[in-house]
Amino acid sequence: MGKCNSRYAQKGHLYTHQRTHTGEKPYRCPVCGKGFIQKCTLDMHQRTHTGEKPFCLFCGKIFNYLSSLKVHIRRHSGEKPFSCSVCGKRFAQKTYLKLHQRENVAYRCCKSLTCVTSCGVLEYPCERMSCYIFDK
């Protein structure tokens, strides 16, 4: 099994993250029994039973979906769980990682009809039928 390499500025955030690896979910919903890693996530979940919309405890922003709130909270916590397998740069959202990989397209080859980013990751089919290298 590979290393996770997640890093946190605060020890408490690391301990919370480690629960994602151990599967420990010490906070249980008294209504449905679903378990959670963090108490604040349980608190947000309980709002699904009351109809209240989830909101950010840091800045008060309201969200329609709990998943959107979870992504938003990474802005406050600094968590960046997605990393480029080639250069190691880390991102808070998977879509930002994919953009990083696409923005670094440097080489296109008509023979394989695939694109290779500067990080060495194969991407979508090439649109042009000639070989060339972009100047960076």
TAKA-V63589 format. One record per pair of residues at least 4 apart in sequence whose C-alpha atoms are under 6 Angstrom apart, sorted by the first residue. I is the first residue (numbers start at 1). GAP is how many residues later the second one is. Records with the same first field share a line. If there is no record, write none. Layout:
I->GAP ; GAP
This chain:
8->6
19->4 ; 5
25->10 ; 11 ; 12
27->8 ; 9 ; 12
28->5 ; 6 ; 7
29->4 ; 5
36->6
44->10
47->4 ; 5
54->9
55->5 ; 6 ; 7 ; 8
56->4 ; 5
74->4 ; 5
80->10 ; 11 ; 12
82->8 ; 9
83->5 ; 6 ; 7
84->4 ; 5
86->33
91->6
99->4
104->13 ; 14
105->12 ; 13
106->11 ; 12 ; 28
107->9 ; 26
108->7
109->22
110->19 ; 20 ; 21
113->12 ; 13
114->11 ; 12
115->7 ; 8 ; 11
116->4 ; 5 ; 6 ; 7
117->4
